[in-house]
Every structure is written in C-alpha cells, then in structure tokens.
C-alpha cells in the first residue's frame, strides 16, 4: 500500500494503468466524499477513516495538478 503521494500516483497510473484524468479524479472524489455510499463504507471498513482522508487529499492534490 503506498505511503506517500508519489507512490500512490505511480500505483494508480502505472501498476493499475488508470490515467488520472480530471473526470476520473472528480468521480472518485464524489464517491469517497459520500459516507452514505456502500463503496465508501467498504473502503473505511477495510482501510480505516484516516486512510480514506489521506486518499481524498491525494486525489485533491492530483486534481490541482491536472488543472495547472
């Protein structure tokens, strides 16, 4: 599991082959920011609230980088 932003980004873009586009980032942020969604509840149950907050922060950083 990645422990920093660069490792997380590498994991998403290269190991998972998912381009971090604005649409993908916004989609993931909508899901991960809604505690009522089953997917978000499963994420928290598996990885914890602190990790969820970290992932959201990394997606927000990626969104800023895409916008630049």
trRosetta pair geometry for C-beta under 8 A, 3 or more apart (Angstrom, degrees):
i j d omega theta_ij theta_ji phi_ij phi_ji
1 47 8.0 160 -138 -127 148 116
2 7 3.5 170 -143 115 101 103
2 8 3.9 178 99 -69 153 61
2 10 7.4 152 -102 52 133 90
2 11 5.1 -126 -42 -11 126 138
3 7 6.0 33 39 50 58 152
4 7 5.0 90 57 14 74 105
4 8 6.9 -138 98 -7 35 92
5 8 5.6 -58 -146 37 30 112
5 9 6.1 27 158 -18 67 107
5 58 5.3 179 -117 -124 82 100
5 61 6.1 -45 -133 87 137 155
6 9 5.8 -53 -143 37 29 109
6 10 6.3 31 156 -19 63 107
7 10 5.7 -53 -146 37 30 112
7 11 6.3 34 154 -23 63 106
8 11 5.7 -56 -151 33 29 114
8 12 6.5 24 155 -15 65 106
8 55 7.5 -177 -147 -117 145 70
8 58 5.1 -22 98 -168 158 159
9 12 5.9 -56 -148 38 31 108
9 13 5.9 8 164 -1 68 116
9 20 6.9 -44 -142 -31 87 153
9 58 7.4 -149 -55 -179 81 114
9 62 6.7 162 -102 -92 106 115
10 13 6.4 -66 -133 49 23 96
10 14 5.3 -24 -174 25 65 120
10 15 7.0 61 135 -10 71 98
11 14 7.2 -53 -99 53 10 81
11 15 4.9 -31 -149 35 51 127
11 16 6.4 44 150 -8 64 104
12 15 7.6 27 -14 50 11 85
12 16 5.4 -39 -147 45 34 125
12 18 5.2 -70 177 65 79 106
12 20 6.1 66 117 -64 134 104
13 16 7.4 42 -1 57 10 84
13 17 7.4 29 172 -116 34 22
13 18 6.6 -94 -96 68 37 58
13 19 6.6 52 -127 -111 84 38
13 20 6.0 -57 -75 -14 103 100
14 17 7.0 14 -164 -73 18 55
18 24 6.6 165 166 -167 104 156
19 24 6.8 149 90 3 67 151
20 24 6.2 -128 -141 79 36 125
20 25 5.9 55 -174 -60 81 104
20 62 5.1 -88 176 -177 139 134
20 66 6.7 -137 126 -67 93 123
21 24 4.7 93 52 8 81 101
21 25 6.8 -148 90 -5 40 88
21 66 7.1 112 -164 -138 30 145
22 25 5.8 -58 -145 39 28 111
22 26 6.1 27 158 -17 65 109
22 63 6.9 84 -129 -135 69 77
22 66 5.1 178 -73 134 80 143
22 67 7.3 93 -103 -68 116 73
23 26 5.9 -57 -145 39 27 109
23 27 6.2 30 156 -22 63 108
24 27 5.7 -55 -149 35 30 114
24 28 6.4 25 156 -15 65 106
25 28 6.0 -59 -149 39 29 106
25 29 6.2 27 155 -18 65 109
25 59 5.4 159 -155 -169 86 91
25 62 5.4 -157 -112 102 132 111
25 63 4.7 171 143 -79 144 87
25 66 6.5 -166 3 6 152 151
26 29 5.7 -56 -144 39 30 111
26 30 6.4 35 155 -23 64 103
26 63 7.2 98 -64 -111 68 123
27 30 5.9 -54 -153 30 28 111
27 31 6.7 21 153 -12 62 107
28 31 5.8 -59 -151 40 34 108
28 32 5.9 18 160 -8 71 114
28 59 5.5 -142 98 -124 118 147
29 32 6.0 -60 -132 48 28 101
29 33 5.6 22 167 -17 65 118
29 56 6.7 96 -127 -142 77 80
29 59 5.1 -177 -72 127 91 137
29 60 7.0 99 -108 -70 129 71
29 63 7.1 2 -41 -50 146 141
30 33 6.3 -65 -139 41 18 105
30 34 6.6 10 162 -17 58 116
31 34 6.3 -73 -155 33 26 105
31 37 5.9 -104 -156 89 70 165
31 39 5.5 -27 -176 86 119 133
31 40 6.2 -175 159 -58 71 96
32 40 5.8 145 -129 -109 36 99
32 43 6.9 -43 -119 63 86 168
32 52 6.4 -180 -169 -164 103 92
32 55 6.4 -121 -152 104 156 113
32 56 5.3 -167 123 -84 127 92
32 59 7.0 135 45 13 146 155
33 40 7.8 -101 41 -107 16 143
33 56 6.4 107 -75 -127 82 129
34 37 4.5 68 99 -11 110 110
34 40 5.7 -170 80 -20 64 153
35 40 5.7 -130 -118 120 32 138
35 41 7.1 82 -174 -70 61 77
35 44 7.7 26 -134 -27 86 149
36 40 7.5 47 51 53 30 131
37 40 4.4 86 69 8 94 105
37 41 6.9 -164 94 -7 48 85
38 41 5.6 -57 -147 38 33 111
38 42 6.2 35 155 -20 68 104
39 42 5.8 -53 -149 35 30 111
39 43 6.5 34 151 -23 63 104
40 43 5.5 -50 -150 32 33 115
40 44 6.5 30 154 -15 65 104
40 52 7.4 73 -162 -139 83 136
41 44 5.8 -55 -148 38 32 109
41 45 6.2 33 153 -20 65 108
42 45 5.6 -55 -145 38 31 113
42 46 6.1 24 158 -15 66 111
43 46 6.0 -65 -149 41 26 105
43 47 5.9 -32 175 31 66 112
43 52 5.8 107 124 -96 115 105
43 55 7.9 -96 177 46 135 156
44 47 7.0 -78 -122 59 20 73
44 48 6.6 8 -162 -167 58 9
44 49 5.6 27 -142 -75 105 62
44 52 5.4 -19 -88 -43 80 143
47 51 4.0 -94 148 78 109 147
47 52 6.6 135 89 -49 110 73
48 51 4.9 91 67 10 87 101
48 52 7.0 -144 103 -7 46 88
49 52 5.5 -53 -150 34 35 116
49 53 6.5 36 154 -19 67 102
50 53 5.8 -53 -153 34 32 111
50 54 6.6 32 150 -19 64 105
51 54 5.5 -52 -149 36 37 114
51 55 6.3 37 153 -20 68 104
52 55 5.8 -56 -148 36 30 109
52 56 6.4 31 154 -19 65 106
53 56 5.7 -53 -147 36 31 112
53 57 6.4 34 153 -20 64 105
54 57 5.6 -54 -150 35 32 113
54 58 6.5 31 152 -18 65 104
55 58 5.6 -53 -148 36 34 111
55 59 6.4 34 152 -17 66 103
56 59 5.7 -53 -148 37 32 110
56 60 6.4 34 151 -20 65 105
57 60 5.6 -53 -149 36 32 113
57 61 6.4 35 151 -20 64 103
58 61 5.5 -49 -147 35 34 113
58 62 6.4 37 152 -19 64 103
59 62 5.5 -51 -147 37 34 113
59 63 6.4 40 151 -24 65 102
60 63 5.5 -49 -149 31 33 115
60 64 6.7 36 151 -19 63 101
61 64 5.7 -52 -153 33 34 112
61 65 6.5 32 150 -17 66 106
62 65 5.6 -55 -149 38 34 112
62 66 6.3 36 153 -21 67 104
63 66 5.8 -52 -146 35 31 111
63 67 6.3 30 154 -19 64 109
64 67 5.8 -59 -149 37 30 111
64 68 6.7 38 152 -33 63 102
65 68 5.8 -47 -152 19 34 116
